[in-house]
């Protein structure tokens, strides 16, 4: 009998080791979410049909207005304000944003913001609730159709959210979300406005203003997690998966410049070029700052942006002028969730610009 091949034995053992180390995910389906998402998409299709079949022209336009307000509640509110602390807001704006956020029907703002911090801190790892390494469908909507993964729960339970828990607006909405905010602000009031003011039918108003808006708003968030983590350029950090996406920015009022955002999550613009790049959310925050309702708007300095792009970018960022950067500073590749994260480096703390400071 010929001797066994040592190479084959070693290869087989290596393959067995890799198989043992590879995690096997036993997904537990979240049947309530599965049913709700099926209903949401089917009723949205019917709502789209009613827009052309029987609805008055005012109703789809009103639905579009509510959709824009809802997206602003997500982008300017739960995302840039509460998740990343990229600016501060006075009480009137905080109340306005929590109302807008309720229009998304994407659960209360506390859960949204706390989940999002985990996403940034452990982006595209097993602890990321919508890890894009598991494929387009999973990070787009699939993660909502299963129970949370153990790795995510471990990191979530170990992170502190003291600032969110001390926010009375967030905690009030969280406490009364299911019995007050979602049914009345999210559904009943938007549905009844067309019926009361221009005699729209209840059927048309509900399926267009509520269900179609709910579906479009949800998918505007979904494309950030999927398209903006898979397709596009990486001008600021080629070592992470988030990308720059024009189509996502248009759909989300400015959230598509995702490679920049994950590199500098505390910049209130969520993009280097602000309102000039399909960033209605930045324009909205600027308007609130002009009214005195938003303040301490944080911006990453141009020096820091250029240095980072030259060091870790994929070369697609166009540097229109050459500047002499200051001496190199210590840099850590640790990911952060936004302003206030204990792992923020001295470089970013020293080179941040804060505009519209609150007068004391």
GIQUIMO-V671968 format. One line per field, one symbol per residue. ss: DSSP state (H for helix, E for strand, C for the rest). burial: + if it has 9 or more other C-alpha atoms within 8 Angstrom, else -. Layout:
ss: ???
burial: ???
This chain:
ss: CCCCCHHHHHHHHHHHHHHHHCCCCCCCECHHHHHHHHHHHHHHHHHHHHHHHCCCHHHHHHHHHHHHHHHHHHHHHHHHHHHCCCCEECHHHHHHHHHHHHCCCCCCHHHHHHHHHHHHHCCCCCCCCCCHHHCHHHHHCHHHHECCCHHHHHHHHHCCCHHHHCCHHHHHHHHCHHHHHHHHHHHHHHHHHHHHHHCCCHHHHHHHHHHHHHHHHHHHHHHHHCHHHHCCECCCCCCCCCCECHHHHHHCCCCCEHHHHHHCCCCCCCCCCHHHCCCHHHHHHHHHHHCCCEECEEEECHHHHHHHHHHHCCCCCCCCCCCCCCCCCCCCCCCCCCCCCCCCCHHHHHCEEEECCCCC
burial: --------+--------------------+--++-----++-++++++-++---+---++-+++-++-+++++++++++++++++++++---+++-+++++++++--+++-+++++++++++++-+++++++---+-++++++++++-+--+++++-------++---+++-++-++--+++++++++++++-++----+-+-+++++++++++++++-++++++++++++-++++++--++++++-+++-+++++++++++-++++++++--++--+++++++++-++---+++++++++-++++++++-+++--+------------------++++----+++++--++++++----
